[in-house]
Amino acid sequence: MINYVAPMLWTGVSQIFEADGSLRDIIVREISDPDWDKLISLSLRLGNVSYHCDGEDAVLPTSAAELLGDKEHAHCMKVNLGGPVVNAHFFSSEEIELDLDPREIGTQAALDKVLVFCSELSLTLERDVAITEESSPEAKLLYYSFQQRSWQIASH
């Protein structure tokens, strides 16, 4: 598969990942349960995946619908991209929200791993993907345009 990552240099975006005590979120909107299944498949292909239910190691269910429908437990799928770790918590079937710790993105190589994961997610789901401030989906920092097949720094 071809990665459509436009040159995004660490020196140009390092301020976005400055450690400030908060996480960064990866947001994909207007999705459905089958899109969550695609996220799980992509994660298994691109990273080392572990799953935790209520903080305990567990076997990742084969269907995201099972996780999305179970509001009595806390779910977390961790995707280790070979340095940075992306976490999925299965909060909503209408929106994928992943989080990552900016302290894990301090080099060009780490940035590239996150950007490749996000661009592959965009291409798989045929949706734009945004990296935002924690719990602020409207506060886009970077976004990948599915139509343009490129990364852009959000202007504030």
N, C-alpha and C positions, 0 to 999 in steps of 0.2 A: 504494500500500500504506500502511496506517495504521501509524505507529510507536507502540508501546505503552510508551513511556518515561515512567515516573512522574517527577514532578519530583525531580531529584537535583541538589542545589546544590553547586557547587564548594566553597563554604565549609564544607559538612558532610562532605566526603570528601577534602579536600586533604591531610590527613595520610597517607592511603593511598598517595598518589603522591609523597610526599617522596623526593627523590633520596637513596638510601642505598647506591648502588653495585650494587644488584641490579635485575633486571628484574621485571616482573609477568607472570604467565602467565594466559592465557584457556583454560579447560578445558571440554570437552564430553565427557561419558562415554557409554559404551554405544552406540557408533556403528559403522558398517561402511564399506567402500570407497565405496559410492554416496553416503554422507553427505559424504565428502571431495570428491566431484565437485560436490555442491551447494555446498560451501564455495568451491570454485574459481569456480563460476558467480556466486555472491553477491559474491565479491571483485571480479570483473570488472565487476559492476554498480555497486558502491558505492565503488570506489577505483581508483587507478592502479596496476596490477599489473606487477611485474617478477619474473623468475625467474632464479635462479643455481644452477648445478651446479658443485660444487667451487669456489665463489667466482667463477666466470666467468659472464658474461651468457650466457643460453641461451634457447631457445624453450620455453615452458611446454608440457609434454605435454598432450594432450587428455584423458587418463585418469589419475586419481590412483593407480589400481592400479599403473600403470607406475612411479610414484615410490615407492610404499610397498613394492613388490617389489624395488627396487634398493637394497640395503644397502651396495653398494661405493662409492657416491658420496654426497656431502653435498648435500642439496636445500634450497633456501630460496625460498619465494614471499613477496615483500614486497608488502604492500598499503598504499599511501599513502592515508590517509583525508583528505588535505587538511591535513596537519600531522602528527598522530600516524601512525606506521607500525607495522603489525601484521605479524609474521613467522610463517610456517608452515614447519616443518621436516620434516614427513611421517615422524615417528618410528614411529607405531603405527596400525594400522587399527582398533583398538578405542577409541581416544581421540584427540580433536583437542586438541593443545596448541599454542597460539600464544603468542608473547611480544611485549611492548612495553616501551619505555623510559619510565619514569615522568617523566623530564625533559621529555618531549614533551607531557605533560599538565599544563599549568600555568594553564589558563584554563577558564572555563565552556564556551567554544566547543569546545576540544579534548576536554574530558570528554564533551560531548554527542556528538561524532563517534564516540568509542569506544563509548559506551553504545548509540547507534543501531546501529552495526555488530554489537555483541553481541546486542542484542534481535532484530535481523533474523535473525541466525544461529540464535537460539533458536527463533524462529517457523518458520524454514525447515526445521530439523531436528526440531522438536517435542521439544526437550530443554532442560533447564535449562543455563544457562551461568554459570560462576563465574570471577571474577577473583581470583587467588590470589598468594601470595608465590612467588617464583621457586623452581622445583623442589620445591614443597611443595603438591601438589594438595589436601591436606586443610586447609591454612591459608587458608580462604576469607576474602576481604576484602569483596567485593561479590558478589551473585549475582542473576541474572535468573530468576525463576520462570516457566516456560512456562505452567503452569496458571493462575497468578494474573495473568500479563501485567504484572509489575511488578518493579522493582529493590528490593533490600533490602540493608542494610548487615549484614554477618555479625556476630553477637555472639560474643565470645571468652570 
